[in-house]
Amino acid sequence: MKMQTLLLATGIGLAAQLAMVIAGHYVPFVKDHVFMFGGMGISLVAGLLYAKLAGEGWSHSLLGGVIAGAVCALLGIAVSVALKDTPAIILAIGTCSSALAGVIGGAVGKLLA
């Protein structure tokens, strides 16, 4: 697994997650209608980005996708919970669903590589 590429994909995903969380803190529409699918979409893109940039085999592409997707979501959701915009249970549910989105992104990225 290429750690530099994993850090890059996760960092880009985290920046996007944090931008969405901060926007949702101030814009109710974002919090009410974008958080769930937006967060999973960001994690999917983070996984896709890892697989495309790493150019590795299937197992590393899927593993990198799941890690990038889950970590960026976990940190973004933690900020949202700290801001009291999201219930704490979403930390577990959102991280798991974003991990799944990240592995799907890793698979798509591998197919497109």
N, C-alpha and C positions, 0 to 999 in steps of 0.2 A: 504494500500500500504506500502510495506517495503522500507523505505527511504534509509537505509544503502545499500540494494541491488540495488536500483535505482542509487545511487551515484556510486557504483562499476561498474555497467554495462555502465553507461554514461561515467565514467572516462576511462574505457578500450576503449570504442568507440572513445572518444576524442583523446586519445593517438594515436590510429590507424589513425584517420583522420589527425591529425597534422603531423604524419610521412609521410603520403601520400602527403599532401600539401607541406611540406618541400622538399620531393623528387621531386615533380613536379616543384618546383621553380628552381631547378638545372638541371632536366632532362626533356627536352621538350616532349619526348615520353610519359612520365607519365602524364604531363599536358594535352597533346592533346588526349590521348587514354584511360587513366585510371580514371581520375577525376570523370566522371559521374557515371559509373557503379561501380567503386571502392568505391566511397562515399556512394552510396545506399546500396552496399553490406555490408559495415562496419555498417551502421545503422540497417540493417536487423539482423546482428549478435548481435548488442547491444540489440535489442529488444528480440531476442531469448534467449540471456544470462539472461536478467532480468526474463523472464517467467520461465526459467528452474530453476534458483536459488531461486526465490521467492516462487514457488510452491503454488500460490494462485489461485483463481477462474478466470473465463474468463474475467470479466470486469477489474480486476486489472492487469491481464497479458497483455491485449490489451492496457490499459492506460499506464502501465509502458513501454511497447514496443514503443508506439508512443512518449512518453516523452524522453526516452533514445535515440531513433533514431533521433528525431528532434533536441534535444539540442546538441548532439555531432556534428551533421552536421552543425548547425547554427554557432557554435564556429569555427569549421574547415574552413567553407566557409568564415567567417569573416576575418580570418587570410589570406586566399587566396586573398580576395578582397583588404586587406591592403597591400599585397605584389604586387598588380596590376597584378596578374596572372589570375584573373577571373573578369568578369563584375559584377557590383553591383546588377543587376537584378537577378543574379543567387543566391544571398542571399535568396530571396523569393522563387524562383522556386526550387532550390536545397533543401531548408529546407522542403518545402511541399512534394517533392518527397521522401525525406529521412524519413519524418514522416510516409508516407504510407509504405515504406519499413520496418520501425520499427514496425508498427502494424502487418504487415505480419509476421515478425520475432517473435513477441509476440504470434501470433496464432500458428505458427509452434512449438515454445517452449512449449506452453501449450499442444499441441497434443503429444509432445515427453516426457512430464513430467510424 
